[in-house]
Amino acid sequence: MKQQHMLSHGLILGVFCLGFGALLAVTDMLTAKDISARALEDRLNSLSQVIPTTLHDNNLVKDAIVMKNEHGKEITVYRATKEGQITGLAYEIFGSGYGGEIKLMLGIDATGKILGVRALAHKETPGLGDKIDAKKGDWILRFSGLSLGNPPVEKWKVKKDGGQFDQFAGATITPRGVVGAIKKGLEFYAANKEQMIDFGAPKASAKEEH
């Protein structure tokens, strides 16, 4: 009788664990879909800030390609087209700030002129380094219209380093990291322009930089 009682409790416990596991699996599946949808919404919002909707009639996400930067890191390049012609591109760029990595979205037109830059994620000090966020100030907006030759390459630095761009009072590292990231982002386009504007390229193409 005692053994039968133990088997009964073991069976109940097993059924409970199985049911709980199934519930967790279903919850995880539903949550993953919700998180994925939210991430796509955030990505589209970021893209709309660096590539005006008036510049394209295509789906930026659908017409994206994957490339690799000079460090071997995969970069998704979102390509804007209008009537089949490339009008703009956007991709993530990375810089080093006071609080760690700064992730930004860079949008440029087919000639390499900046359409917009937005900070996507950072851990910079509130009230100082977080001024790179468009919601906290207009500093990041001042890059629109610039290119690798405007200003000259040697001027793509903060003023403290002999360049053209303002740093923040009490926070030089953050803007230095952002300016450097944008410069590298423009150089990435200059080095890979042919592949990036080839709208007939495979959707999942990749290229190693040497």
Buried (B, 14 or more C-beta within 10 A) or exposed (E): EEEEEEEEEEEEEEEEEEEEEEEEEEEEEEEEEEEEEEEEEEBEEBBBBBBBEEBBEBEBEEBBBBBBBEEEEEBEBBBBBEEEEBBBBBBBBBBBBBBEEBBBBBBBBBEBBBBBBBBBEBEBBEEBBBBBBBEBEEBBEEBEEBBBEEBEEEBBBBEEBEBBBEBBEEBBBBBBBBBBBBBBBBBBBEBBBEBBBEEEBEEEEEBEEE
